[in-house]
């Protein structure tokens, strides 16, 4: 009869789990110095689990852990439908395509746990088995778990790179008190390649598998305040996330897997028209984006990013929609609209400068006033050059 581990592996394939591996629940001591240094340097995003010890020691959040089961699901990288060129559109990074991956992973992990419980020899044994599923919102460092479980290696971009699917995978794990034979960890295999580091437009990747998360464009698109100017043009028209360090990776070339219907991208969701987003109601926003992982940060960051993207795309035809955002009650939207207007009218500075002067007289937000001052100064300089 196949072992429990073998039966779990077989079942995982039936459940649509693309890779599965097993490792011990020993501490991840090798991560400690790096995590401490990152936090001390201010390189964290704030989205990580705050307690470093709980990220290192499974026993702090799970009584008597023995093993960790790691899984990976491959996600698609290409839209097979033709994207219309009717209006200016934004982009969501590939990891946000389809139904929120947290929901998909939790579904697979739950079903796998249900199967394992049924494989107990009797009710007595089943009653002693315990499980704690988690995805990237949990305590553990999921790429470290997956690497130690043999799913792949951690690249210079800090992502797990698998042989079959590259880094285009979602990761999840189950901590359990069942003891399994561990799989062999995968060794680092980037060789001398540094493409992800040299191609990162902000210099966020530090070269050792870690990053300054504050510089990462994916992080910047998820912040809720004013985006620093140095990042605005670098994001181009990507309004959520960033794929650059994955797209340039040699291990990812030609990788495009459409195994899971829930992950299939809808053009109107992942390549949305930008102008309608500026005036979208909460109800409309929820209807269009609520099932995407990019929904979690709310409407304001995406509307801010849409304003930036319209400027980056040179969308002068949408100036009338952007002007309306100057009346928005949210300072972040007003301030970003000011910058966007400046970018779109700098070749014809007289088009907007008088209105911006009027706004400057009545504006009370410090952030918006700063944007107004800098934009007016730029337009005045341009006006003298014309």
N, C-alpha and C positions, 0 to 999 in steps of 0.2 A: 504493500500500500504506500502511495506517495506520502512524504512527510507533510506536516502542517505548512511548512514554508513553501513546499512545492505546490500544494493545493491553493495557497494564497496567490502565488504567482500565476497559476492557471486561471483563477477566478478574476484576477486583475485585468487580464486581457479581455475577458468577457464583459467586464464593466467599462471598457474603453479607457483603461489606464495604459498609457504608452510605454512607460518605463517604471520599474519598481525595484527597490533595493533595500537591504537590511543592514543595520549597523548597531553597535552597542549603545548604551545610554551613558557611557563614560563622559566625564566633563570635556568640554572643548577648550582645554587650557591653552592650546596654541593660538587662540584668538584674543586672549586677554590683553597682551601688550598693545596690539593693534587697536582694539576697541577703546582702551583707556587713552591711547595717544590721539585717536580721532576726536574723542569727546573733549580732551584738553585743548586741542587745536581749534575747536569750534567747527569741525568738518562734518558734523552730523546735521541731519535735516530736521530733526524734531519729530519725524514720523516713526522712528525706531522705538522699540520697547525701551523704556527709560532705565531699567535696572540691569546693569551690566552683568552682575553675578547670575541673575536669572536667565540671561542669554547664554551663559557658559555652563551652568550646572542644572541638568534636567531634574535632579532630585529636589531642587528648591521649589518646584511647582508640581511635582508628581511623586507620590510616595512609592519608594522602592522601584524605580524604573529599571528595566532590564534591556530593552531594545527600542529602536526607533525604526519604523517602516517609512521609507521615503518614496514618494511617487512624483512622476512628471507627466504632464499632458502637453502635447505639441499644439501650437496654434498657427493659423494661417498667416502668410506674409503678403499675399497679393489679392487684390480685388479683381475678380474675373470679369465683372461687368465693366462696360465702358463708362468712365466718369464723365457726365455732361460738362460741356464748357459754356453753359448758359450764363452763369454768374460766378463771381469770385467765391471760392470755397476754401474752408479750412481743412485741417487734417487732425485726426486723432492718431496717436502712436498705436502700433499694432497690438500691444498688450491690452489695449482698451477696446478692441473690436468684439462685437457680439455681446452676449450676456456676461455680466460681471464675473470675472474668473474666480472670485472668492466663492460665489454661489456654486459654480461648476465643480470646483475642487472639493468643497464641503459635501456636495452630493456624492461624489465618488468615494471620499473618505468614509462617510456614513455608511454607504452600502458595503464597503469592504469590511468595516467593523461588524456589521450585521452578519456577514458571511462567516467571519472568524468565530463569532460567538456560537454559531450553529455547528461549528466543527469541533467543539469541546466534546470530550468523551462522555460526559454526563453533566447533569445540572449542577452538581457540586463543583466540578472543575470550572464550569462556565461562570459560576457566581464569584470565583476568585480572580477572573480575568478582568483587567481594567484598561481603559484606553483614553487617550487625550489627543484628539485630532487638532491640527492647527495649520494655518496658511501663513502668509507673510505678515499678518497682524498679530501673530503669537509671540512668545518669548524667544524661541530659538532662532538662530541665524540659518535660514532655510538653505542657502547655498552651501554652507558648511556641512549641514546634515546630509544633503544630497551628494556632495563630493565624497564624504566618508562612507556613504552607502553604495558607492560605485556607479552612480548615475552619470557622472561626468566630472570634469575638472573645472576649477575656478580660473577664469581667464584674467588677463590684465585689466579688463574692464569691470572686474568684480562680479561678473555673471557666470552662471553655470553653463558650461559648453558640453553638450552631449555629442557623441559620435554620429548618431542618426539624424538629429533634428537641430544641430547647432545650439544656439542659446535661445531659440524661439520656443521656450517651454515654460509652463506654469508649474510651480513646486508646492508640495504639501507634505505633511508628515503626521505620523501617529506615534505617540509615546505609549509604551505598553509595559506591563510587568511580565509579559511572556518572553522567555529567552529564546532567541533565534541565532543560528549560525550567521555571523556577520559576513557581508560581502567585502571584496577587496577595494579599497579606495582608489580613485583615479589620480594619476600623477599629473602635475602641471605640464601642459603640452603646447604652449604658445611659441616655444623656441625663441628666436630672435625677433619675432614679429612685434611691431609696436604701432600698427595701423590705427587701432582705436585711440591710442594716446595722441598721435600726431593729427588725427582727423577731428578730434573733439574740439569744437570751435571755441570753447570757453576755457580749455585747459583744466577741466575738472578732474580728469583721471591722473592719479599720482604715480602710476607705473607698477605698483606692487599689489594690484587687486583692490585697492581702496580708492576713495575719491574725496574731494572736497564737495560735499553734497550741495553746498550753497551755490556753487558755480554750475551745477548740472542744470541743463535746460529743462529737463523733466521736472526737477524741483521748482525751478523758476515759474513754470507754467501753472504750478499748483499753489503758489503763494496767493495771499488774499489782498496784500497791499499794493503799492505802486511797484511795478517791476523796474529795477535799475535800468537806466538807459542803455548801458553797454550790452545788455542781453536782448533788447527788443528787436533789433534787426537780425540778430543771429537765429532767432526762432522762426524766421520767415513766415510761413502760414500754418505752422503746427501749433494748434491751440491747446493741445494736451499731450504731455509726454515728449519723448525724443527717442529716435531709433538709430542715430548716426553711428554710435560705437558698435551696434549690431550689424548694420548694413555694410560696413567696411570690413568686417571680420571674415577671413578666408573660410572659416568653418561654416559660415552661414550662406555661402554662395550657392544659389540654386535650391535653397531650402524653402519649400512652400507646401505645407501639409494641411489638408482639409478633412480631418478625421471626425470632427465633432460639429454637428449641425448648430449647436448653441453658440459656437464661436464665429459663425459665418458673418462677414461684415455687410451691413446695409449702407449703401452709398449715402443716403440722406442722414444717416447717423454718424458715420465715421469720416465723411467728406461733406460736412454740412455747408449750406449757403451761409455766408457770413453776415450779410446785411440784415436778414430777418432775426438773427440772434440778438441784435442790438436792442430791439424793442420787444423781445419775447417775454410773455408773462410767466409767472411761476408755474401756472398750470400747463402752458405750452412747453416750457422747458422740461417739466417732469414727464410729459407725454413722450417727448422725443428722445430724452437721454436717460431716464431714470434707471434703466436696466444695465447701463454701461458702468464700468468701474470708474470712468472719469466723472461720473455724476457726484461722487462723494464730497467734492470740495464746493459744490454749489454753483449757482448761476453766475455770481459776480466775477470770479476768476476767468471763466470762459468768455464772458462778455468783454472784459478787459482785453483778453488775448485776441478776440475777434477784431477789436479796434486796432490793435497793433498789426495784425495780419493784413487788414485792409490797407493800411499805410504801406506795409512792405510790398504789397501787390500793386501799388500805385493806383488804387481804385478811386480815382477822382469822381467817377460817376456816382459814388456813394457818399459824397461830401454832404449832401442834404440830410442823409440819415445820421451821419456823424455829428453834424451841427446840432441835431436834436438832443444828442447825449450831453451837450453842455448844460442842459437843464435838469439832468439826472440828480436825484437827491444824494447819491453816493459819491463822495469825493474821488474815489479811485476811478470811477467811470468818467467823471468830469475831467479829471487831470489827464487821463490817458487820451480822451477825446481831443484835448488841447494839443497834445503832442502829435497825434495822428493828423489833425488839421494842419499843423505846421509842416509836417513832412509832405503833405499832399498839395500845399499851396506855396511852397518855397520858390517855385519858378514863377509864380504870379502872386507875390506877397500882398499886393493891395486887395486881394480877394477876401482876406480874413482879418487883417491886422487891426482894422478899426473896431471890429466886433470884439476882438480879444482885449483891446484897451478898455472897452466898456465893461467887460466881465471882470477885469482886474480891479476896477473901482468898487465892485460890490462883493467880490469873492471873500470868504472868511476862512477857508481851509488853507493851512500852511502848505500842504503838498500841492494843491491846485495852484496856489499863488506862485510857487516855485516853478511849476511847469509853464505858467503864463509868462513869467518874467523871462525865462530862458527861451521860450518860443518867440516872444515878441522881439527879443534882442536878436535872435537869428534872422527873423523876417526883416527887421530894420536893416540889418547888414546886407541881406539879399537885395532889398529895395534900392539901396545905394549903388549896388553893383549893376542893377538893370539899366 
